[in-house]
Amino acid sequence: MFHCAVQLPHLKNTSSSNHAAWVLKHNVEELLPLPLSEVRRRLNIAEPEIYNSVPDDIKQNLLKPKISETQSERERSRIKQAHA
């Protein structure tokens, strides 16, 4: 039997994925170029109020990579050095 600390997140994740399956019933490629607000309106998806309440500077700090360079930046640097 799963320990509660493992079981609850697993159940929440499974539940979320089951609820999200309906999105694939829509023409996702048609929705991609649309503004996010329009996609939310068409799919009847509410604004993420909690996420939106977090100040932008805090979100940027939390979401930025914790490394100085991404893999693609390192690869570009190596290519430039090889051609120099």
N, CA and C atoms as an extended XYZ file, in Angstrom:
252
Properties=species:S:1:pos:R:3:atomname:S:1:resname:S:1:resid:I:1 pbc="F F F"
N         0.848       -1.188        0.000 N   MET     1
C         0.000        0.000        0.000 CA  MET     1
C         0.889        1.246        0.000 C   MET     1
N         0.464        2.261       -0.768 N   PHE     2
C         1.210        3.513       -0.824 CA  PHE     2
C         1.132        4.257        0.493 C   PHE     2
N         2.198        4.940        0.801 N   HIS     3
C         2.201        5.856        1.931 CA  HIS     3
C         1.375        7.064        1.518 C   HIS     3
N         0.671        7.690        2.447 N   CYS     4
C        -0.202        8.833        2.134 CA  CYS     4
C         0.520        9.953        1.393 C   CYS     4
N         1.764       10.241        1.786 N   ALA     5
C         2.504       11.343        1.161 CA  ALA     5
C         2.753       11.069       -0.314 C   ALA     5
N         2.818        9.795       -0.703 N   VAL     6
C         3.020        9.442       -2.109 CA  VAL     6
C         1.687        9.264       -2.807 C   VAL     6
N         0.748        8.661       -2.135 N   GLN     7
C        -0.526        8.320       -2.748 CA  GLN     7
C        -1.343        9.552       -3.135 C   GLN     7
N        -1.431       10.528       -2.257 N   LEU     8
C        -2.257       11.703       -2.532 CA  LEU     8
C        -1.789       12.478       -3.763 C   LEU     8
N        -0.480       12.822       -3.888 N   PRO     9
C        -0.054       13.503       -5.116 CA  PRO     9
C        -0.297       12.647       -6.360 C   PRO     9
N        -0.101       11.340       -6.237 N   HIS    10
C        -0.340       10.442       -7.378 CA  HIS    10
C        -1.803       10.514       -7.796 C   HIS    10
N        -2.707       10.454       -6.841 N   LEU    11
C        -4.131       10.521       -7.159 CA  LEU    11
C        -4.506       11.868       -7.764 C   LEU    11
N        -3.937       12.948       -7.229 N   LYS    12
C        -4.217       14.267       -7.785 CA  LYS    12
C        -3.715       14.362       -9.219 C   LYS    12
N        -2.519       13.847       -9.478 N   ASN    13
C        -1.941       13.884      -10.811 CA  ASN    13
C        -2.788       13.066      -11.782 C   ASN    13
N        -3.195       11.873      -11.374 N   THR    14
C        -4.026       11.018      -12.220 CA  THR    14
C        -5.351       11.704      -12.504 C   THR    14
N        -5.928       12.303      -11.495 N   SER    15
C        -7.190       13.003      -11.659 CA  SER    15
C        -7.039       14.177      -12.624 C   SER    15
N        -5.965       14.953      -12.489 N   SER    16
C        -5.732       16.096      -13.367 CA  SER    16
C        -5.552       15.652      -14.815 C   SER    16
N        -4.813       14.578      -15.018 N   SER    17
C        -4.585       14.132      -16.394 CA  SER    17
C        -5.875       13.624      -17.010 C   SER    17
N        -6.718       12.974      -16.212 N   ASN    18
C        -8.003       12.517      -16.739 CA  ASN    18
C        -8.895       13.697      -17.095 C   ASN    18
N        -8.844       14.742      -16.299 N   HIS    19
C        -9.658       15.922      -16.576 CA  HIS    19
C        -9.138       16.689      -17.787 C   HIS    19
N        -7.845       16.632      -18.059 N   ALA    20
C        -7.249       17.380      -19.165 CA  ALA    20
C        -7.399       16.677      -20.509 C   ALA    20
N        -7.776       15.407      -20.525 N   ALA    21
C        -7.876       14.655      -21.782 CA  ALA    21
C        -8.863       15.291      -22.757 C   ALA    21
N        -9.861       15.990      -22.273 N   TRP    22
C       -10.855       16.596      -23.152 CA  TRP    22
C       -10.264       17.653      -24.071 C   TRP    22
N        -9.148       18.259      -23.664 N   VAL    23
C        -8.513       19.293      -24.498 CA  VAL    23
C        -8.117       18.711      -25.845 C   VAL    23
N        -7.682       17.466      -25.854 N   LEU    24
C        -7.231       16.838      -27.099 CA  LEU    24
C        -8.379       16.550      -28.058 C   LEU    24
N        -9.603       16.692      -27.603 N   LYS    25
C       -10.758       16.528      -28.491 CA  LYS    25
C       -10.960       17.761      -29.367 C   LYS    25
N       -10.229       18.830      -29.056 N   HIS    26
C       -10.308       20.071      -29.826 CA  HIS    26
C        -9.157       20.127      -30.825 C   HIS    26
N        -9.305       20.948      -31.839 N   ASN    27
C        -8.239       21.128      -32.818 CA  ASN    27
C        -7.185       22.046      -32.186 C   ASN    27
N        -6.220       21.440      -31.534 N   VAL    28
C        -5.210       22.189      -30.780 CA  VAL    28
C        -4.373       23.055      -31.715 C   VAL    28
N        -4.043       22.548      -32.887 N   GLU    29
C        -3.233       23.330      -33.832 CA  GLU    29
C        -3.946       24.615      -34.242 C   GLU    29
N        -5.249       24.578      -34.340 N   GLU    30
C        -6.027       25.776      -34.680 CA  GLU    30
C        -5.987       26.786      -33.538 C   GLU    30
N        -5.874       26.300      -32.325 N   LEU    31
C        -5.873       27.178      -31.155 CA  LEU    31
C        -4.511       27.828      -30.904 C   LEU    31
N        -3.426       27.206      -31.358 N   LEU    32
C        -2.079       27.694      -31.045 CA  LEU    32
C        -1.817       29.157      -31.409 C   LEU    32
N        -2.228       29.639      -32.594 N   PRO    33
C        -1.915       31.039      -32.906 CA  PRO    33
C        -2.798       32.061      -32.183 C   PRO    33
N        -3.845       31.606      -31.527 N   LEU    34
C        -4.784       32.517      -30.867 CA  LEU    34
C        -4.209       33.056      -29.555 C   LEU    34
N        -4.650       34.242      -29.162 N   PRO    35
C        -4.251       34.759      -27.841 CA  PRO    35
C        -4.780       33.820      -26.745 C   PRO    35
N        -4.021       33.702      -25.693 N   LEU    36
C        -4.378       32.795      -24.603 CA  LEU    36
C        -5.773       33.092      -24.049 C   LEU    36
N        -6.120       34.360      -23.961 N   SER    37
C        -7.448       34.720      -23.434 CA  SER    37
C        -8.561       34.162      -24.324 C   SER    37
N        -8.339       34.169      -25.640 N   GLU    38
C        -9.329       33.619      -26.570 CA  GLU    38
C        -9.426       32.100      -26.440 C   GLU    38
N        -8.298       31.443      -26.290 N   VAL    39
C        -8.301       29.981      -26.109 CA  VAL    39
C        -9.048       29.632      -24.826 C   VAL    39
N        -8.758       30.360      -23.760 N   ARG    40
C        -9.463       30.103      -22.498 CA  ARG    40
C       -10.968       30.295      -22.660 C   ARG    40
N       -11.359       31.345      -23.391 N   ARG    41
C       -12.783       31.603      -23.602 CA  ARG    41
C       -13.422       30.456      -24.371 C   ARG    41
N       -12.784       30.032      -25.473 N   ARG    42
C       -13.334       28.956      -26.303 CA  ARG    42
C       -13.445       27.633      -25.557 C   ARG    42
N       -12.474       27.358      -24.694 N   LEU    43
C       -12.459       26.083      -23.980 CA  LEU    43
C       -13.088       26.164      -22.588 C   LEU    43
N       -13.567       27.361      -22.269 N   ASN    44
C       -14.201       27.595      -20.965 CA  ASN    44
C       -13.240       27.266      -19.822 C   ASN    44
N       -12.045       27.795      -19.920 N   ILE    45
C       -11.018       27.608      -18.889 CA  ILE    45
C       -10.878       28.923      -18.128 C   ILE    45
N       -10.997       28.849      -16.833 N   ALA    46
C       -10.915       30.045      -15.988 CA  ALA    46
C        -9.484       30.576      -15.934 C   ALA    46
N        -9.370       31.861      -15.649 N   GLU    47
C        -8.051       32.467      -15.427 CA  GLU    47
C        -7.429       31.833      -14.190 C   GLU    47
N        -6.111       31.623      -14.188 N   PRO    48
C        -5.449       31.053      -13.006 CA  PRO    48
C        -5.252       32.139      -11.939 C   PRO    48
N        -6.262       32.332      -11.109 N   GLU    49
C        -6.270       33.449      -10.161 CA  GLU    49
C        -5.097       33.411       -9.184 C   GLU    49
N        -4.781       32.246       -8.673 N   ILE    50
C        -3.682       32.171       -7.697 CA  ILE    50
C        -2.365       32.511       -8.375 C   ILE    50
N        -2.112       31.925       -9.550 N   TYR    51
C        -0.882       32.211      -10.290 CA  TYR    51
C        -0.802       33.696      -10.633 C   TYR    51
N        -1.914       34.257      -11.097 N   ASN    52
C        -1.926       35.672      -11.474 CA  ASN    52
C        -1.727       36.599      -10.280 C   ASN    52
N        -2.015       36.126       -9.080 N   SER    53
C        -1.859       36.977       -7.896 CA  SER    53
C        -0.401       37.080       -7.448 C   SER    53
N         0.462       36.196       -7.955 N   VAL    54
C         1.886       36.238       -7.598 CA  VAL    54
C         2.555       37.351       -8.409 C   VAL    54
N         3.268       38.278       -7.776 N   PRO    55
C         3.929       39.366       -8.511 CA  PRO    55
C         4.895       38.825       -9.576 C   PRO    55
N         4.969       39.531      -10.703 N   ASP    56
C         5.798       39.087      -11.835 CA  ASP    56
C         7.257       38.884      -11.457 C   ASP    56
N         7.825       39.768      -10.631 N   ASP    57
C         9.242       39.613      -10.292 CA  ASP    57
C         9.493       38.320       -9.512 C   ASP    57
N         8.549       37.925       -8.691 N   ILE    58
C         8.703       36.667       -7.955 CA  ILE    58
C         8.588       35.486       -8.912 C   ILE    58
N         7.613       35.539       -9.830 N   LYS    59
C         7.473       34.456      -10.815 CA  LYS    59
C         8.738       34.319      -11.644 C   LYS    59
N         9.279       35.429      -12.093 N   GLN    60
C        10.484       35.370      -12.919 CA  GLN    60
C        11.653       34.773      -12.152 C   GLN    60
N        11.775       35.131      -10.890 N   ASN    61
C        12.846       34.581      -10.058 CA  ASN    61
C        12.685       33.082       -9.856 C   ASN    61
N        11.465       32.636       -9.670 N   LEU    62
C        11.208       31.219       -9.436 CA  LEU    62
C        11.334       30.393      -10.708 C   LEU    62
N        11.013       30.985      -11.836 N   LEU    63
C        10.953       30.228      -13.082 CA  LEU    63
C        12.231       30.274      -13.900 C   LEU    63
N        13.137       31.194      -13.567 N   LYS    64
C        14.343       31.280      -14.389 CA  LYS    64
C        15.264       30.098      -14.091 C   LYS    64
N        16.008       29.665      -15.081 N   PRO    65
C        16.901       28.524      -14.863 CA  PRO    65
C        17.921       28.831      -13.778 C   PRO    65
N        18.305       27.823      -13.064 N   LYS    66
C        19.277       27.978      -11.985 CA  LYS    66
C        20.708       27.778      -12.494 C   LYS    66
N        20.859       27.729      -13.808 N   ILE    67
C        22.176       27.547      -14.409 CA  ILE    67
C        22.535       28.807      -15.179 C   ILE    67
N        23.822       29.021      -15.421 N   SER    68
C        24.240       30.244      -16.089 CA  SER    68
C        23.978       30.199      -17.589 C   SER    68
N        24.028       29.014      -18.184 N   GLU    69
C        23.788       28.866      -19.614 CA  GLU    69
C        22.922       27.640      -19.866 C   GLU    69
N        22.052       27.745      -20.861 N   THR    70
C        21.280       26.573      -21.260 CA  THR    70
C        22.149       25.684      -22.126 C   THR    70
N        21.693       24.466      -22.364 N   GLN    71
C        22.434       23.534      -23.213 CA  GLN    71
C        22.642       24.129      -24.607 C   GLN    71
N        21.618       24.728      -25.183 N   SER    72
C        21.748       25.292      -26.532 CA  SER    72
C        22.736       26.460      -26.551 C   SER    72
N        22.773       27.268      -25.482 N   GLU    73
C        23.748       28.362      -25.416 CA  GLU    73
C        25.172       27.820      -25.350 C   GLU    73
N        25.380       26.758      -24.570 N   ARG    74
C        26.712       26.147      -24.494 CA  ARG    74
C        27.129       25.585      -25.853 C   ARG    74
N        26.193       24.944      -26.554 N   GLU    75
C        26.501       24.389      -27.872 CA  GLU    75
C        26.860       25.494      -28.866 C   GLU    75
N        26.114       26.595      -28.845 N   ARG    76
C        26.426       27.720      -29.739 CA  ARG    76
C        27.797       28.288      -29.450 C   ARG    76
N        28.150       28.388      -28.164 N   SER    77
C        29.474       28.891      -27.785 CA  SER    77
C        30.575       27.976      -28.315 C   SER    77
N        30.385       26.682      -28.207 N   ARG    78
C        31.380       25.708      -28.703 CA  ARG    78
C        31.536       25.832      -30.209 C   ARG    78
N        30.442       25.997      -30.920 N   ILE    79
C        30.495       26.113      -32.386 CA  ILE    79
C        31.241       27.384      -32.776 C   ILE    79
N        30.929       28.500      -32.080 N   LYS    80
C        31.626       29.760      -32.371 CA  LYS    80
C        33.124       29.628      -32.105 C   LYS    80
N        33.481       28.991      -31.009 N   GLN    81
C        34.897       28.812      -30.669 CA  GLN    81
C        35.593       27.912      -31.686 C   GLN    81
N        34.907       26.919      -32.184 N   ALA    82
C        35.500       26.012      -33.158 CA  ALA    82
C        35.747       26.706      -34.492 C   ALA    82
N        34.886       27.663      -34.842 N   HIS    83
C        35.024       28.379      -36.113 CA  HIS    83
C        35.913       29.614      -36.005 C   HIS    83
N        36.298       29.968      -34.787 N   ALA    84
C        37.129       31.164      -34.593 CA  ALA    84
C        38.596       30.887      -34.845 C   ALA    84
